[in-house]
């Protein structure tokens, strides 16, 4: 194999609460997975199949670091989400076996250039510029699944400048974690290092420079950032 013509980008590493770090390969995101959020965005929930988009691994920003306000937008939005970290291979896996490939869970922020996303939707174009950009996936430390009794009963919440903006329970998701993994594994072979951001509750909204964001899910390490 020839030597690379320039050094490859480093693989983003997310801390694990019990030690070590999780190397991020791919980031899959579930759209419209809370009915109230779908409604606030003007959409009905489609129970035929989950809806996905992706973020690059190099969109990762670790919790606690500042997020510079991104370019080409005047409407940056927060979306608080449960992150599922994959630790095994899954291809066309059953719902019954799906949790067996989960390494752990974490808190995440799917940051969105809403004006660019809205323009893409209007023209029926992909959402890439609205969703996949530097620092658009802010991730807290991952907690191994073995340390979590029942993540579905956890409360998910986001505060901006100390004020609650989003609050729901994981049980409110339209598509459960096993359903998402089983369906996604029919489209891709899921591999260790993959992350799934499972959708956001209602209450999304804009943030500006100087705002502080703090997201929590019961039993997990929080995620936080300041918009710089």
C-alpha contacts under 8 A as a table, 3 or more apart, distances in Angstrom:
res1	aa1	res2	aa2	distance
4	X	7	X	6.48
4	X	8	X	7.46
11	X	23	X	6.22
11	X	24	X	6.51
11	X	25	X	7.50
11	X	57	X	7.73
11	X	58	X	7.87
12	X	23	X	5.85
12	X	24	X	5.52
12	X	57	X	6.72
12	X	58	X	6.75
12	X	60	X	6.80
13	X	21	X	5.60
13	X	22	X	5.34
13	X	23	X	4.58
13	X	24	X	6.12
14	X	21	X	5.24
14	X	22	X	5.01
14	X	23	X	6.54
14	X	24	X	7.32
14	X	62	X	7.02
14	X	139	X	7.30
14	X	140	X	7.48
14	X	141	X	6.09
14	X	142	X	7.09
15	X	19	X	7.20
15	X	20	X	6.23
15	X	21	X	4.32
15	X	22	X	6.28
15	X	140	X	7.81
15	X	141	X	4.89
15	X	142	X	6.35
16	X	19	X	5.29
16	X	20	X	5.63
16	X	21	X	5.20
16	X	22	X	6.59
16	X	141	X	5.34
16	X	142	X	4.69
16	X	143	X	6.02
16	X	144	X	7.50
17	X	20	X	7.92
17	X	141	X	6.11
17	X	142	X	6.00
17	X	143	X	5.43
17	X	144	X	7.61
17	X	221	X	7.86
18	X	143	X	7.30
18	X	144	X	7.61
22	X	142	X	7.92
22	X	193	X	6.72
23	X	193	X	5.53
24	X	27	X	7.74
24	X	57	X	6.07
24	X	193	X	4.77
24	X	194	X	6.12
24	X	195	X	7.11
25	X	57	X	5.95
25	X	192	X	7.91
25	X	193	X	4.89
25	X	194	X	5.26
25	X	195	X	7.66
26	X	54	X	7.92
26	X	55	X	7.40
26	X	56	X	6.44
26	X	57	X	5.62
26	X	193	X	6.93
26	X	194	X	4.78
26	X	195	X	6.18
27	X	54	X	5.75
27	X	55	X	5.29
27	X	56	X	6.29
27	X	57	X	6.27
27	X	194	X	5.97
27	X	195	X	4.79
27	X	196	X	5.82
27	X	197	X	7.23
28	X	52	X	6.80
28	X	53	X	6.19
28	X	54	X	4.67
28	X	55	X	6.57
28	X	194	X	7.65
28	X	195	X	6.16
28	X	196	X	4.74
28	X	197	X	6.18
29	X	52	X	5.47
29	X	53	X	5.27
29	X	54	X	5.55
29	X	55	X	7.41
29	X	196	X	5.63
29	X	197	X	4.60
29	X	198	X	6.01
29	X	199	X	6.79
30	X	33	X	6.42
30	X	50	X	6.81
30	X	51	X	5.74
30	X	52	X	4.70
30	X	53	X	6.66
30	X	196	X	7.49
30	X	197	X	6.24
30	X	198	X	5.04
30	X	199	X	5.12
31	X	50	X	7.38
31	X	51	X	5.31
31	X	52	X	5.69
31	X	53	X	7.21
31	X	198	X	7.70
31	X	199	X	5.67
32	X	35	X	6.89
32	X	37	X	6.64
32	X	38	X	5.04
32	X	45	X	6.74
32	X	51	X	7.32
32	X	199	X	6.41
32	X	200	X	7.50
33	X	37	X	7.78
33	X	38	X	7.39
33	X	45	X	7.72
33	X	50	X	7.68
33	X	173	X	5.44
33	X	174	X	5.05
33	X	175	X	6.25
33	X	198	X	7.05
33	X	199	X	5.14
33	X	200	X	6.84
33	X	201	X	7.85
34	X	37	X	5.41
34	X	38	X	6.31
34	X	172	X	6.31
34	X	173	X	4.95
34	X	174	X	5.56
34	X	199	X	6.88
34	X	200	X	6.42
34	X	201	X	5.40
34	X	202	X	7.24
35	X	38	X	5.09
35	X	39	X	6.21
35	X	44	X	7.45
35	X	45	X	5.95
35	X	172	X	7.96
35	X	173	X	7.59
35	X	174	X	6.66
35	X	201	X	7.96
36	X	39	X	5.08
36	X	40	X	6.26
36	X	201	X	6.75
36	X	202	X	5.30
37	X	40	X	5.08
37	X	41	X	6.30
37	X	200	X	6.95
37	X	201	X	5.32
37	X	202	X	3.92
37	X	203	X	7.08
37	X	204	X	7.80
38	X	41	X	5.22
38	X	42	X	6.36
38	X	43	X	5.02
38	X	44	X	6.07
38	X	45	X	6.33
38	X	202	X	7.71
39	X	42	X	4.98
39	X	43	X	5.18
39	X	44	X	6.05
39	X	45	X	7.87
40	X	43	X	7.47
40	X	202	X	6.83
45	X	174	X	7.96
46	X	49	X	6.80
46	X	50	X	7.58
47	X	50	X	7.21
47	X	174	X	7.77
49	X	183	X	7.82
50	X	175	X	6.98
50	X	180	X	6.98
50	X	183	X	7.57
53	X	127	X	7.75
54	X	128	X	7.87
54	X	131	X	7.87
54	X	132	X	7.15
55	X	59	X	6.60
55	X	128	X	7.89
55	X	131	X	6.77
55	X	132	X	4.76
55	X	133	X	7.63
55	X	136	X	7.88
55	X	137	X	7.49
56	X	59	X	5.39
56	X	60	X	7.81
56	X	132	X	6.34
56	X	133	X	7.73
57	X	60	X	5.86
58	X	134	X	6.76
58	X	135	X	7.79
59	X	132	X	6.69
59	X	133	X	5.69
59	X	134	X	4.49
59	X	135	X	4.72
59	X	136	X	5.24
59	X	137	X	5.44
60	X	134	X	7.28
60	X	135	X	5.43
60	X	136	X	6.60
60	X	137	X	4.74
60	X	138	X	5.74
60	X	139	X	6.87
61	X	65	X	7.02
61	X	67	X	7.69
61	X	135	X	4.93
61	X	136	X	7.28
61	X	137	X	6.01
61	X	138	X	4.61
61	X	139	X	6.29
62	X	65	X	6.03
62	X	138	X	5.61
62	X	139	X	5.16
62	X	140	X	6.32
63	X	138	X	6.06
63	X	139	X	5.44
63	X	140	X	4.90
63	X	141	X	7.60
63	X	222	X	7.96
63	X	223	X	5.06
63	X	224	X	5.10
63	X	225	X	6.09
64	X	223	X	7.19
64	X	224	X	5.29
64	X	225	X	5.20
64	X	226	X	7.85
65	X	224	X	7.73
65	X	225	X	5.70
65	X	226	X	7.26
66	X	225	X	5.32
66	X	226	X	4.84
66	X	227	X	5.97
66	X	228	X	6.04
67	X	135	X	6.44
67	X	225	X	6.44
67	X	226	X	6.01
67	X	227	X	4.94
67	X	228	X	5.71
68	X	209	X	7.90
68	X	227	X	5.79
68	X	228	X	4.53
69	X	76	X	7.82
69	X	208	X	7.49
69	X	209	X	6.48
69	X	227	X	6.09
69	X	228	X	5.89
70	X	73	X	6.76
70	X	76	X	7.90
70	X	134	X	7.74
73	X	76	X	6.66
73	X	113	X	5.91
73	X	114	X	7.84
73	X	115	X	6.56
73	X	116	X	6.96
74	X	113	X	7.79
74	X	115	X	7.12
75	X	113	X	5.95
75	X	114	X	5.60
75	X	115	X	5.73
75	X	206	X	5.94
75	X	207	X	7.62
76	X	111	X	7.03
76	X	112	X	5.70
76	X	113	X	4.75
76	X	114	X	5.99
76	X	115	X	7.88
76	X	205	X	7.97
76	X	206	X	5.34
76	X	207	X	5.87
76	X	208	X	7.31
77	X	111	X	5.86
77	X	112	X	5.14
77	X	113	X	6.42
77	X	114	X	6.24
77	X	204	X	6.55
77	X	205	X	5.07
77	X	206	X	4.28
77	X	207	X	5.88
78	X	109	X	6.57
78	X	110	X	6.47
78	X	111	X	5.08
78	X	112	X	6.59
78	X	204	X	5.80
78	X	205	X	6.04
78	X	206	X	6.57
78	X	207	X	6.96
79	X	109	X	5.47
79	X	110	X	5.00
79	X	111	X	6.05
79	X	112	X	7.57
79	X	199	X	7.94
79	X	200	X	5.53
79	X	201	X	7.71
79	X	204	X	5.73
79	X	205	X	7.99
80	X	107	X	7.58
80	X	108	X	6.03
80	X	109	X	4.74
80	X	110	X	6.43
80	X	156	X	7.74
80	X	157	X	7.20
80	X	158	X	6.21
80	X	166	X	7.45
80	X	199	X	7.80
80	X	200	X	5.46
80	X	201	X	7.29
80	X	215	X	6.56
81	X	107	X	6.17
81	X	108	X	5.16
81	X	109	X	5.93
81	X	110	X	7.00
81	X	156	X	7.58
81	X	197	X	6.15
81	X	198	X	6.11
81	X	199	X	5.58
81	X	200	X	5.10
81	X	201	X	7.79
82	X	105	X	7.06
82	X	106	X	6.05
82	X	107	X	5.22
82	X	108	X	6.12
82	X	156	X	7.66
82	X	170	X	7.85
82	X	197	X	6.03
82	X	198	X	5.68
82	X	199	X	7.25
82	X	200	X	8.00
82	X	217	X	7.52
83	X	105	X	5.52
83	X	106	X	4.91
83	X	107	X	5.77
83	X	108	X	5.96
83	X	195	X	6.63
83	X	196	X	5.58
83	X	197	X	4.58
83	X	198	X	6.19
84	X	102	X	6.89
84	X	103	X	7.78
84	X	104	X	6.17
84	X	105	X	4.79
84	X	106	X	6.64
84	X	195	X	5.69
84	X	196	X	5.02
84	X	197	X	6.47
84	X	198	X	7.37
85	X	102	X	5.92
85	X	103	X	5.40
85	X	104	X	5.18
85	X	105	X	5.85
85	X	106	X	7.73
85	X	142	X	7.78
85	X	193	X	7.00
85	X	194	X	6.18
85	X	195	X	4.66
85	X	196	X	6.49
86	X	89	X	7.99
86	X	101	X	5.83
86	X	102	X	4.68
86	X	103	X	5.18
86	X	104	X	7.19
86	X	190	X	7.40
86	X	191	X	6.60
86	X	192	X	5.23
86	X	193	X	6.02
86	X	194	X	5.32
86	X	195	X	6.05
86	X	196	X	7.87
87	X	101	X	5.41
87	X	102	X	5.48
87	X	103	X	4.44
87	X	104	X	7.88
87	X	191	X	6.83
87	X	192	X	4.19
87	X	193	X	6.48
87	X	194	X	7.73
88	X	100	X	7.83
88	X	101	X	4.56
88	X	102	X	7.03
88	X	103	X	7.56
88	X	190	X	7.57
88	X	191	X	5.70
88	X	192	X	5.01
89	X	101	X	6.78
89	X	189	X	6.90
89	X	190	X	5.47
89	X	191	X	4.51
89	X	192	X	6.36
90	X	93	X	5.63
90	X	98	X	7.82
90	X	101	X	6.97
90	X	185	X	5.93
90	X	189	X	5.67
90	X	190	X	4.94
90	X	191	X	6.58
91	X	185	X	4.86
91	X	186	X	6.22
91	X	188	X	6.97
91	X	189	X	4.70
91	X	190	X	6.44
92	X	182	X	6.30
92	X	183	X	7.43
92	X	185	X	4.90
92	X	186	X	4.60
92	X	189	X	7.71
93	X	97	X	6.49
93	X	98	X	6.16
93	X	181	X	7.70
93	X	182	X	5.24
93	X	185	X	6.28
93	X	186	X	7.65
94	X	97	X	5.31
94	X	98	X	6.00
94	X	182	X	5.52
95	X	98	X	5.03
95	X	99	X	7.77
95	X	178	X	4.93
95	X	179	X	5.74
95	X	181	X	7.41
95	X	182	X	5.33
96	X	99	X	7.40
96	X	178	X	7.22
97	X	100	X	5.57
97	X	101	X	7.75
97	X	178	X	7.94
98	X	101	X	5.96
98	X	102	X	7.41
98	X	178	X	5.19
98	X	179	X	7.97
98	X	181	X	6.02
98	X	182	X	6.13
99	X	102	X	5.27
99	X	177	X	7.75
99	X	178	X	6.12
102	X	145	X	6.73
103	X	144	X	5.78
103	X	145	X	5.81
104	X	142	X	6.10
104	X	143	X	5.29
104	X	144	X	4.01
104	X	145	X	4.20
104	X	146	X	7.68
105	X	142	X	5.40
105	X	143	X	5.37
105	X	144	X	6.51
105	X	145	X	6.41
105	X	220	X	7.37
106	X	139	X	7.22
106	X	140	X	5.94
106	X	141	X	6.11
106	X	142	X	4.60
106	X	143	X	6.23
106	X	220	X	6.13
106	X	221	X	6.89
106	X	222	X	7.95
107	X	139	X	6.16
107	X	140	X	5.26
107	X	141	X	7.51
107	X	142	X	7.73
107	X	215	X	6.87
107	X	216	X	6.55
107	X	217	X	6.54
107	X	220	X	6.95
107	X	221	X	6.91
107	X	222	X	5.99
107	X	223	X	5.64
108	X	137	X	6.87
108	X	138	X	5.49
108	X	139	X	4.55
108	X	140	X	6.10
108	X	197	X	7.33
108	X	215	X	7.63
108	X	223	X	6.25
109	X	136	X	7.63
109	X	137	X	5.82
109	X	138	X	4.97
109	X	139	X	6.60
109	X	215	X	7.84
109	X	223	X	7.55
110	X	131	X	7.72
110	X	136	X	6.01
110	X	137	X	5.22
110	X	138	X	6.80
110	X	197	X	7.77
111	X	131	X	6.97
111	X	135	X	7.88
111	X	136	X	4.75
111	X	137	X	6.36
111	X	138	X	7.64
112	X	117	X	7.62
112	X	130	X	5.60
112	X	131	X	5.15
112	X	136	X	6.86
113	X	116	X	5.56
113	X	117	X	6.26
113	X	129	X	7.56
113	X	130	X	4.52
113	X	131	X	6.51
114	X	117	X	4.93
114	X	118	X	5.94
114	X	130	X	6.16
115	X	118	X	5.10
115	X	119	X	6.21
115	X	130	X	7.44
116	X	119	X	5.14
116	X	120	X	6.22
116	X	127	X	7.82
116	X	129	X	6.46
116	X	130	X	4.93
117	X	120	X	5.10
117	X	121	X	6.18
117	X	127	X	5.44
117	X	128	X	7.91
117	X	129	X	7.01
117	X	130	X	4.41
117	X	131	X	7.22
118	X	121	X	5.05
118	X	122	X	6.18
119	X	122	X	5.16
119	X	123	X	6.46
120	X	123	X	5.27
120	X	124	X	5.92
120	X	125	X	4.76
120	X	126	X	6.16
120	X	127	X	5.96
121	X	124	X	4.81
121	X	125	X	5.94
121	X	126	X	7.41
121	X	127	X	7.26
122	X	125	X	7.65
127	X	130	X	5.38
127	X	131	X	6.09
127	X	132	X	7.98
128	X	131	X	5.26
128	X	132	X	5.16
128	X	133	X	7.94
129	X	132	X	5.79
129	X	133	X	6.73
130	X	133	X	7.58
131	X	136	X	6.85
132	X	136	X	6.33
133	X	136	X	5.50
135	X	138	X	6.44
138	X	223	X	7.37
138	X	224	X	7.98
138	X	225	X	7.91
139	X	223	X	6.22
140	X	221	X	6.30
140	X	222	X	5.90
140	X	223	X	4.49
140	X	224	X	7.51
141	X	221	X	5.92
141	X	222	X	7.65
141	X	223	X	7.80
142	X	220	X	7.48
142	X	221	X	7.23
143	X	147	X	6.91
143	X	148	X	7.78
143	X	220	X	6.25
143	X	221	X	7.37
144	X	147	X	5.66
144	X	148	X	7.28
145	X	148	X	5.32
146	X	149	X	7.50
148	X	151	X	6.38
148	X	219	X	6.89
150	X	153	X	6.05
150	X	154	X	7.48
151	X	154	X	5.33
151	X	170	X	7.02
151	X	218	X	7.91
152	X	169	X	7.23
152	X	170	X	4.83
152	X	171	X	4.89
153	X	169	X	6.34
153	X	170	X	6.13
153	X	171	X	6.00
154	X	169	X	5.61
154	X	170	X	5.79
154	X	171	X	7.75
154	X	217	X	6.16
154	X	218	X	5.01
154	X	219	X	7.55
155	X	167	X	7.07
155	X	168	X	5.74
155	X	169	X	4.27
155	X	170	X	6.36
155	X	216	X	7.89
155	X	217	X	5.53
155	X	218	X	5.70
156	X	166	X	7.70
156	X	167	X	5.65
156	X	168	X	5.42
156	X	169	X	5.54
156	X	170	X	6.60
156	X	215	X	7.59
156	X	216	X	5.85
156	X	217	X	4.49
156	X	218	X	7.03
157	X	164	X	7.19
157	X	165	X	7.58
157	X	166	X	5.23
157	X	167	X	4.31
157	X	168	X	6.62
157	X	215	X	5.68
157	X	216	X	5.34
157	X	217	X	6.47
158	X	164	X	5.86
158	X	165	X	5.69
158	X	166	X	5.02
158	X	167	X	6.63
158	X	213	X	7.08
158	X	214	X	5.75
158	X	215	X	4.25
158	X	216	X	6.41
159	X	162	X	5.28
159	X	163	X	4.97
159	X	164	X	4.25
159	X	165	X	5.50
159	X	166	X	7.11
159	X	213	X	5.83
159	X	214	X	5.23
159	X	215	X	6.26
160	X	163	X	5.27
160	X	164	X	6.49
160	X	165	X	6.55
160	X	211	X	6.66
160	X	212	X	5.64
160	X	213	X	4.65
160	X	214	X	6.52
161	X	211	X	6.01
161	X	212	X	5.15
161	X	213	X	6.46
162	X	212	X	7.95
162	X	214	X	7.92
164	X	167	X	7.25
165	X	203	X	5.55
165	X	204	X	7.09
166	X	201	X	6.41
166	X	202	X	6.16
166	X	203	X	4.85
166	X	204	X	6.85
167	X	201	X	6.89
167	X	202	X	7.63
167	X	203	X	7.80
168	X	172	X	6.84
168	X	201	X	6.31
169	X	172	X	5.48
169	X	173	X	7.86
170	X	173	X	5.79
171	X	176	X	7.69
173	X	176	X	6.17
173	X	199	X	7.85
175	X	179	X	5.96
175	X	180	X	6.19
176	X	179	X	5.15
176	X	180	X	6.17
177	X	180	X	5.17
177	X	181	X	6.22
177	X	198	X	7.79
178	X	181	X	5.21
178	X	182	X	6.00
179	X	182	X	5.21
179	X	183	X	6.06
180	X	183	X	5.26
180	X	184	X	5.90
181	X	184	X	5.18
181	X	185	X	5.95
182	X	185	X	5.28
182	X	186	X	6.86
183	X	186	X	5.45
183	X	187	X	7.18
184	X	187	X	5.30
184	X	188	X	6.21
184	X	190	X	7.82
185	X	188	X	5.06
185	X	189	X	5.45
185	X	190	X	5.91
186	X	189	X	7.28
190	X	194	X	6.66
191	X	194	X	5.89
200	X	204	X	7.98
201	X	204	X	7.57
207	X	211	X	6.34
207	X	227	X	7.55
208	X	211	X	5.82
208	X	227	X	6.45
209	X	226	X	7.77
209	X	227	X	4.76
209	X	228	X	4.98
210	X	226	X	6.40
210	X	227	X	5.36
210	X	228	X	5.81
211	X	226	X	5.72
211	X	227	X	5.43
211	X	228	X	7.95
212	X	224	X	7.42
212	X	225	X	5.91
212	X	226	X	4.33
212	X	227	X	6.41
213	X	224	X	5.35
213	X	225	X	5.36
213	X	226	X	6.15
214	X	222	X	6.99
214	X	223	X	5.83
214	X	224	X	4.39
214	X	225	X	6.83
215	X	222	X	5.60
215	X	223	X	5.11
215	X	224	X	6.20
216	X	220	X	7.16
216	X	221	X	7.17
216	X	222	X	4.73
216	X	223	X	6.63
217	X	220	X	5.62
217	X	221	X	7.61
217	X	222	X	6.95
